[in-house]
């Protein structure tokens, strides 16, 4: 059992890229938007549209 755990731990992949590349980009201003419901730079809502809305 310990051997199985050690093998699984050795196969674990850890993210090694840049954190900035995983950030949400604001569709309006093109800057990193932060983690909230609105862009930290311009205030654009970042939530998904409800069904039935057209782009």
N, C-alpha and C positions, 0 to 999 in steps of 0.2 A: 504494500500500500504506500509506503514512504517513497519507494522508487517511482511509482506512478505519479505521485504529487511532484516530485523533483523533475520528472520528464515534462509534465504539463507546465511547470513554472519556467523551464528552459525554452519552451515553445511560445511563451507569451510574447506578443508584439507590443512594444511601447511606442507611442507617437513621438517622433523625433523631429518633426517639421517645425516651422515657425508658427507660433500661436496666432499672429496677425493674419496668416493666410486662412484661418478658420473663422474669422470674424464675419458677421453679416455686413454687407456693403449696402448703403442706402441707395434705393433706385432713383431718388431725386437728385441728391448732391454728389453721389459717388464716393463718399467718405465712409470710414468704418462707423457703423451706427451704434455700437454698444450692445448691451444685453436687454434693454427694456423694450416696451411696446412702441416707442417712438424714437426717431433718430436723435442722437445727442447733439448733432450739429444744426439741423434745420427743422426738427420737430415733425417730420413726415411720419404718419402711422406706418408701422412695419407689420401689422397683423395680416393674415390672409383674408381675402375677400370672401363674403358669404356666397353660397350657391345662388345662381341666378344673376349675379352681377356680371356685366360685360367689362372688358378691359378698356 
